[in-house]
Amino acid sequence: MRPPRASDPYAGPTVRIFNTLTRRVEEITPLDDRKITMYTCGPTVYRYAHLGNLRTFLLADLIRRGLAFEGYDVTQIMNITDVGHMTDESSAGAVDKMQLAVEDEGLEPLEIADKYAKSVFEDAVAIGIRPANSYPKATDHIPEMIDLTQKLIDRGHAYPVEGGSVYYDVSSFPEYGKLSGNTLEKLRPGHRDLETDPRKRAPADFALWKGAGPGRLMKWDSPWGEGFPGWHVECSAMSMKYLGDRFDIHTGGNDLIFPHHEDEIAQSEGAVGHPVVSTWVLGGHLRLSGQKIAKSTGNVVRVPELIERGLDPLAFRLLTFGTRYRSEMDFSWEAMEDAHRRLRQLRNRMAEWAPAASPLGEEAGAFDRRFREAVSDDLDMPTAVKVLNELVTTADVPDGEKYALLVSWDTVLGLDLDRSARDRFEPDEETRRRVRERDEARARKDWAMSDRIRDELIATGLEVMDTSEGTKVRPA
C-alpha cells in the first residue's frame, strides 16, 4: 500500500544491495524486467528454530518487502532441509542429528521434520515474515539430486568410490573459492567435511552422495547403491528446479558462505556451465553475551520465550532494524524490552491519528523519499527507523499524513503499526448508513444489493465481516 502521492513527481530510488560474490553494493538488475527470483536457505528441521535462525530469514523477508515496495514482483523459494545437513560437522565422527532426535522423541524421521517445520512456520508468522511462494523439502527431491550428481559425473566434476559415495572433484572447477576466498591453495585438509575418507582423490573434495552405513534410517536407492544426499547438493537441485539455471538472488547466513554456498556454486555452475546466481546476500550472526546464538552452543532464545515474558514477537523484528543486516548483532533482554515499549508507543500514536485521504504535502513527500532511499540503499534499516522517529515527532507533517506514511512504510517494516488504530476504529456516519442498508438488504435476501454495498465498502479501504450481530467493518 502506497500513501497518497506528494505533489512532486518522484519515480523512486533504484534498489541496491551488497553482493558477497563481487564484494560491493550493486543495483538489483532483474533477469526478467521487474520480476525477481530469489532462493533462501531454509531451516534444518531436527530441532526448534531460534532467534539467530530467524534473523537470517528476516533478511530474506526484508529484501522481498523492499523490492515489492518499489514495484518488483518477487518469487521466493525456501527449502526445508529434512535430510542431508544432519551430521555434526564439529565432531570427529558422523553424528546423525535426525537419528538422535528420533531416539529422543520416539517419532519417525519425517514426523520429526514435520513437527519442527510447523514450529518454524509459526515462529516466522509471529515475527512478521511473509510466507515464501514454495517450501520444497529435500526428501521430496531425491531424484533431482541423483540426476544432478549423475550430470556432474558425466561432465567430469565428480567421481563415485567403492561403498556407494560420490565426491565432487574440487580441482575440476577452477573458480572454486570465488565467493569465500577459500581457494584450493588456502584450503586446509578436511574442508570442514568431517570425513577423512581415504577413497577421496583430495581432502578438499566434498560429498554429493553418501553410502548408507549400518543403522542409517533415512536412505534411498541410487545408481551407486543405498545412500543419502550430501548437504550442499539439495540447494543446487531445488533452486534450479524451481527457479531455473539463472536466478537473481540467493540469501542465507554468513556462516553458510563456506563450505555450503561455495560448494553450491561449484555444483550448479559445474552442471550447467555458466553462472546461476546473480547476487548473493548473506546476513550476520545474532549474539547473546558476545557468543553466537546457535544450537551447538546451547545459548538459544526462541519466540515462545518472548511471548512467555509478555513481549510482542514483532518487537524482535523492530530490534533487528537497529543493526545493519551484514553486521553481527547483540541480543539482550533489556534491548528487547525497550523495543517492545517503543512498538507500543508507535501503535498508540497511530491510534491517535486519523488517516489522510488527500495527496501528501511537500514535507510528507520528503520524508517518504528519505525512507524509501534508506531501504533501497542496501537495506539501511537503522536510517529508515531514524526517519520514522523523526516523522512521529515533527510538527511539520499533519497527523493524518503521518498515519498514511506509516501504513505505507509498514509494508516494509512489517510491525503491524496500525493494530491499535484498527482496534479503536469507529466508522463515520456515512459508513454506518451503508452498513445499515446492507443489513436491510440481507434481511430481505437481496444478495445483489448486499454484495454491491460490500464491494463499495471494501473499495474505501475497509474489511467487511458478516457476524451474528450483522455487518461489521474495520480498516483492512
Salt bridges, closest charged atoms under 4 A:
ASP8 OD2 - ARG369 NH1 2.56
GLU26 OE2 - ARG24 NE 3.13
ASP61 OD2 - ARG65 NE 2.85
ASP61 OD2 - ARG317 NH2 2.59
GLU70 OE1 - ARG372 NH2 2.89
GLU89 OE2 - HIS85 ND1 3.41
GLU89 OE1 - ARG192 NH2 2.88
ASP96 OD2 - ARG216 NH1 2.70
ASP104 OD2 - ARG47 NH2 3.00
GLU105 OE2 - ARG47 NH1 3.96
GLU105 OE1 - LYS115 NZ 2.64
ASP114 OD1 - LYS137 NZ 2.81
GLU144 OE2 - LYS241 NZ 3.24
ASP169 OD2 - ARG201 NH1 3.63
GLU175 OE2 - LYS178 NZ 3.61
ASP193 OD2 - LYS200 NZ 3.88
ASP197 OD2 - ARG199 NH2 2.73
GLU226 OE1 - LYS219 NZ 3.63
ASP245 OD2 - HIS274 NE2 3.41
ASP255 OD2 - LYS292 NZ 3.47
ASP263 OD1 - HIS191 NE2 3.34
ASP263 OD2 - HIS232 NE2 3.18
GLU264 OE2 - HIS250 NE2 2.76
GLU264 OE1 - HIS260 NE2 3.85
GLU269 OE1 - LYS178 NZ 2.91
GLU305 OE2 - ARG309 NH2 3.90
ASP312 OD2 - ARG347 NH1 2.73
ASP312 OD2 - ARG419 NH1 3.27
GLU328 OE2 - HIS285 ND1 3.59
GLU328 OE1 - ARG287 NH1 2.87
ASP330 OD1 - ARG287 NE 2.97
ASP338 OD1 - ARG341 NH2 2.09
GLU352 OE1 - ARG349 NE 3.30
ASP368 OD2 - ARG372 NH1 3.75
ASP377 OD1 - ARG16 NH2 3.71
ASP378 OD2 - ARG324 NH2 3.58
ASP378 OD2 - ARG326 NH2 3.02
ASP380 OD1 - ARG324 NH1 3.51
GLU390 OE1 - ARG370 NH2 2.87
ASP399 OD1 - LYS402 NZ 3.82
ASP416 OD2 - ARG419 NE 2.81
ASP416 OD1 - ARG422 NH1 2.93
ASP418 OD1 - ARG422 NH1 2.69
GLU429 OE1 - ARG432 NH2 3.14
GLU429 OE2 - ARG436 NH2 3.34
GLU430 OE2 - ARG433 NH2 2.52
GLU437 OE2 - ARG433 NH1 2.46
GLU437 OE1 - ARG434 NH1 2.27
ASP446 OD2 - ARG444 NH2 3.86
ASP451 OD1 - ARG454 NH1 3.50
ASP455 OD1 - ARG454 NH2 3.20
GLU456 OE1 - ARG434 NH2 2.16
GLU463 OE1 - ARG474 NE 2.81
ASP466 OD1 - ARG438 NH1 2.71
ASP466 OD2 - ARG442 NH1 3.82
GLU469 OE1 - LYS472 NZ 3.59
